[in-house]
Amino acid sequence: MDPPLEYRWAIAHGFKLLTPWHLVEPEAKAQLRREFQLETGMDILPFARRQDNDEIAGFPVSGSNVQSTLLTVHLTWLGRREEGGYPSAKSSKDFFDWVSEVVFPATREWMAEEDLDLVS
């Protein structure tokens, strides 16, 4: 199951995401996918996680087809479905819309002058 071309292209060109978002380590993907399934009854191919909360990002999976839309989901880690709209989810049209709608605004909030690696 391959993620959409936009994601594979960005990764192939060295895009590592931006703080506070990070690519999910391969060994963590199965656990995140399983938790998403337990909480929603749906399937997702996770690829990113936010470092300061329980948000993950992934591509919805239908059968053996990976969708190009993208979900940002705030997991509850209860291992079951909950009432009241949890876990909360936001949909983005594709990878590039997700970067512009979710990643860049979060990175803007995290930027600080002291984080710059000054090069002489």
N, C-alpha and C positions, 0 to 999 in steps of 0.2 A: 504494500500500500504506500504509494508515494504522495507526499503533500503536493499542493498546487505549484505550478511552474513559478509563480511570483516569489514564493517562499524559497524554493530551491535555488532560483537565480540570485536572490539577495544573499543567501548563505554562501553560495559558490563564489560570490564577489567579496566575501569577508565581513559581511554585516553581522555584528555580534549582539545587536540590540543595545539599548541604552539604560543605564541605571534609572530607575530601580528594577527594570525588567531584565531577565537573563534567560538564556536558552536552558532548557531542562536537560540535565545529564541523562544519557541513554538509560541508565539503570533506574531512574526515577519515573520514567514515562509509563511503565506498566502500572505502578502504584497509583499515579494520578488518573490514568484512564479508568482503572477499576473503581476508584472513589467516585469519579464522575458518573459512572454507570450505576453505582449503588444509590447515589443521591438523585439521579434524574431518570433512570431507566433508558437513557440514550447512550450513544457511543461518541467518543471524541478521540482525535489523534493529538495529544498535547505536545506543545513544543516550547512553551515559555512559561515563566513563573515570576511573579512580582516578589521581591525580597522582603517587603515590609508587611505583607498581609497574605491571605490565603487565595489570592487571585491567580488563576492559570489562564492560558490562552491555548486554543486548539482548533483544529478543523473538524467539523461534524463528519461522522462516518455513517453512511447508509448502505447496509449490506457490505459490499466490498469496495464501495465508491467513496473516496474522500472528496468532500465538498470544497469549493473555493471560498465560500463564506467562512467567517471566523467567529468564534465565540470567546468572550472574556467572561469567565465564571468565577464567582466568589464561593469557594467550597465551604461547607460547614464542618466537615470531618466527623460527622455522626454516623456515617456508613449506612444511611437510610434516607428515604424521602421524607421531607418535612412539609408542613403546611405553611402558608403565609408568604409564598413567593421565594422560598429558599431551595436550592442556592440561587442567588440572583445571577442574571446573565445579561450581557449586552452583545448584540450582533453587529459585525462589521461586514461590509460588502466583500472585501478581499484583504489580502495581506497588507497592501499599501495603504488602504483606508484605515486599517487597524493601527498601523504605525503612526499615521497622522492624527487619528482620533483618540488613541489610548496611550501610546508610547511617548510621543513628543510632549504632550501636556504634562505627563508625570515627570519626564526628564527635566522639563523647564522648572518644575517645583523643587527638584533635587539639586539643581546646579548651585555651586558655590565657588567663589573665587579661590578659596584655599584648596579646592580639589584639582586645580589646574597643575599639570605637570610641565613646569616652565622649562623650555629648552633654550640654551644660550646660543 
